[in-house]
């Protein structure tokens, strides 16, 4: 079973564990002071969520640490998924969907738009990570290309229109 909770002081290492699993797609984070500051700022302002497995998954060397993490931002009527990662051993198990549903309940008040910058269609992580398909399943639609990521790969904005009566995704 997965539980979602607000991140708290002491969760930085969990975010770094998740970041280490996706640096090959996103570029350096674990050793980047700017990433550390961003995570800590989101935790301080209550805009970070952690997914934890309350029951152990199948035994795996990769099964330590959180099941997922999310950093969120709001400038109503526009909201931003700043960072969303599911642990490798939990991908496809609904962790990302649960994190997004909790973020929508906690942080979003419609009407408005939720935006996320994800991989462009030609980025190796676009298919391998499942990120584009994930956001599309949640109702996001692809928008315009945006600046490349720190690793030089293409990026694209995805948007979700939020009606006045927000419901979990």
Order of alpha helices (4+ residues) and beta strands (2+ residues): beta-alpha-alpha-beta-beta-beta-alpha-beta-alpha-alpha-beta-beta
